[in-house]
Amino acid sequence: MPRRYRNLAASVFFFALGLTVMLAGSLIVWGMPAWSSYLSAISLITFACFGWDKYQAKQSRQRVPENCLHALAFIGGSPGS
């Protein structure tokens, strides 16, 4: 994998993970259980990443690396993918 794709994969993955933590934290504050908040947040973020990848593919632009999409699905976002 070329170096620029590794940097993009890491950036997308950690950005998505950060959003997941923030969203899950806000859902916990609103009274949802922690596991439910985490799964809801990671599924929503994974769904958005897959949607962005599809949009980028239709526009013939640089897509989200497949490793990143698989990693997001692996850490709990499989309902969103």
Residue pairs with C-beta under 8 A, 6 or more apart in sequence:
1 9
1 65
1 67
5 65
6 65
8 62
8 64
8 65
8 68
9 65
9 67
9 68
12 49
12 64
12 65
12 68
13 68
13 71
13 72
16 45
16 46
16 49
16 68
16 72
17 75
19 41
19 45
20 38
20 41
20 42
20 45
21 41
23 37
23 40
23 41
23 44
23 45
24 34
24 37
24 38
24 40
24 41
24 42
25 37
27 36
27 37
27 40
27 41
28 34
28 37
32 40
38 76
39 76
39 79
42 72
42 75
42 76
42 77
42 80
43 76
43 77
43 78
43 79
43 80
44 80
45 72
45 77
45 80
46 69
46 72
46 73
46 77
46 78
46 80
46 81
47 77
47 80
47 81
48 80
49 64
49 68
49 69
49 72
50 69
50 80
50 81
52 64
53 63
53 64
53 69
56 62
56 63
56 64
57 63
69 81
72 80
72 81
73 80
73 81
